[in-house]
Amino acid sequence: MKARSVYDKMTSAEREVANLLKDLGIKWAYKRPVFVWDENKRPRVWTPDFYLIPFGIYIEVCGSEDFNYEYRRKILGNMGYRVIFLHLYKEPKKWKNHLMSYLKIFTDLRKNKLNEIFIKENKNFI
C-alpha cells in the first residue's frame, strides 16, 4: 500500500502555498496545533495550515467567505501568535506579495524586539 503524502490531505489552495514555500526553500509543518483561550476564556486547540519553522510564523489559508477569520485573527493575535491569513480565492494575483510583505513585517518586529532586549541587557552588564 502506498504511503499517503501530506499533500493528499491539503486543499488545492493549501497545495499552492506549500509549493511556493518549497520553491522558496522555507521549511514548514502542516497543521501544527496551537493552544488558545477564546473570548469566553475556554481552552481551545486550533491548527493553522502551516507553521514556518525558521520564522516561528503561522499561515492560515482562508478558503471560505462564510468563516469568521477576523475572530481567529483577534484570538491568535491576543495570544501572541504571528499568523498570516491568505485569501487565495479573493486575491489570486496578490496573495504571494501579501505573504512576502507580512513575512518581512513579522521578522522585522522580532528583530526590533530582540534589539530592545540586547540594548537593555547590555546596559545591565556595563
C-alpha positions in Angstrom: 0.0 0.0 0.0 1.3 3.4 -1.0 2.0 5.8 1.9 -0.2 8.9 1.8 1.6 12.2 1.3 0.7 15.2 3.5 -0.2 16.9 0.2 -3.1 14.4 -0.2 -4.7 16.0 2.9 -4.5 19.6 1.5 -6.9 21.7 -0.3 -5.8 22.9 -3.7 -5.1 26.4 -2.2 -3.0 24.8 0.5 -1.0 22.8 -2.0 -0.4 26.0 -4.0 1.0 27.7 -0.8 3.0 24.6 0.1 4.6 24.5 -3.4 5.6 28.2 -3.1 7.1 27.6 0.3 9.0 24.6 -1.1 10.2 26.7 -4.1 11.4 29.4 -1.6 13.2 26.9 0.5 11.2 27.6 3.6 10.7 24.6 5.9 7.2 24.2 7.2 5.0 21.9 9.3 1.4 21.2 8.3 -1.4 21.7 10.8 0.8 22.2 13.9 -1.6 22.7 16.8 -1.7 25.9 18.9 -3.4 26.4 22.3 -5.6 29.4 22.7 -8.2 30.8 25.1 -11.3 32.0 23.3 -13.3 35.1 24.2 -15.2 33.2 26.9 -11.9 32.0 28.5 -12.4 28.5 27.3 -9.3 26.5 26.2 -9.2 25.6 22.5 -6.7 23.9 20.2 -6.6 25.3 16.7 -4.5 24.1 13.7 -3.4 26.9 11.4 -2.5 25.4 8.0 1.3 26.0 8.0 3.9 26.7 10.6 7.0 28.3 9.1 9.8 26.7 11.1 12.6 29.2 10.5 10.4 32.1 11.3 8.1 30.9 14.0 5.1 32.2 12.0 1.9 30.5 11.1 -0.1 30.7 7.8 -3.9 30.2 7.6 -5.1 29.6 4.1 -8.6 31.1 4.1 -11.0 29.0 2.0 -14.4 30.4 2.7 -16.2 33.7 2.8 -18.5 32.3 5.3 -15.9 31.6 8.0 -15.1 34.3 10.5 -11.3 34.7 10.1 -11.3 38.0 11.9 -12.3 36.2 15.1 -9.4 33.8 14.7 -7.0 36.7 13.8 -8.0 38.5 17.0 -7.8 35.5 19.3 -4.5 34.3 17.9 -3.0 37.8 18.0 -4.1 38.2 21.6 -2.2 35.0 22.4 0.9 36.4 20.8 0.9 34.1 17.7 2.0 35.6 14.4 -0.3 34.4 11.7 -0.5 35.4 8.1 -4.0 35.0 6.6 -4.0 34.3 2.9 -7.2 34.6 0.8 -6.2 32.9 -2.4 -9.8 32.8 -3.6 -10.1 36.7 -3.2 -6.6 37.6 -4.2 -5.4 35.1 -6.9 -2.7 37.5 -8.1 -1.9 39.3 -4.9 -1.5 36.6 -2.2 2.2 36.0 -2.8 3.0 39.6 -2.4 0.8 39.7 0.8 2.7 36.7 2.1 6.1 38.2 1.5 5.1 41.6 2.9 3.9 40.0 6.2 6.9 37.7 6.5 9.0 40.9 6.3 6.8 42.8 8.8 6.8 39.9 11.3 10.5 39.2 11.0 11.3 43.0 11.4 9.1 43.1 14.5 11.0 40.2 16.0 14.3 41.8 15.1 13.3 45.1 16.7 12.2 43.3 19.9 15.5 41.4 20.1 17.4 44.6 19.6 15.5 46.2 22.5 16.3 43.2 24.7 20.0 43.3 23.8 20.2 47.0 24.4 18.5 46.6 27.8 20.8 43.7 28.8 23.9 45.5 27.7 23.1 48.4 30.0 22.7 46.0 32.9 26.1 44.4 32.3 28.2 47.6 31.7 
